[in-house]
Amino acid sequence: MDDPGWWTVGVPKPVRLKVSQRCEDDNQQRGSKENYFDLVDYSKIALENWSIFEPILAYGKSGNKAARLAWLNFVNEKRNIVSHVSSGINLSREELDQLEEYDRWFENHNVPVSEKLSDTGNDE
């Protein structure tokens, strides 16, 4: 986060406060503040800056902002399950299939601009 203005303007205050506190509590052992974000924080940032993030993170063709970002919450919930194996909870086949669908969508949807241009024959 080289631009300090982005931290203030782009990151919602509750997220900034939480991240700053985690960073301070840890004596910045992970480095800069962006290393203290949780996955769900990105959803909150995207909601507050929808015009920037809609083309990148909005899943599906319809629904409000929260509905189109719900996939991030789903991924986070499932990440928590597999990260805490001792809880004895496993993913269902349907949950795994949904995660794989999100993965395919995200990979195909977020092809780098340079690749999109080369696919069309434009090198601008």
Buried (B, 14 or more C-beta within 10 A) or exposed (E): EEEEEEBEEBBBEEBBEBBBEBBEEEEEEEEEBEEBBBEBBBBBBBBBBBEEBEEEBBBEEEEEBEEBBBBBEBBBEBEEBEEEEEEEEEEEEEBEEBBEEBEEEBEEEEEEEEEEEEEEEEEE
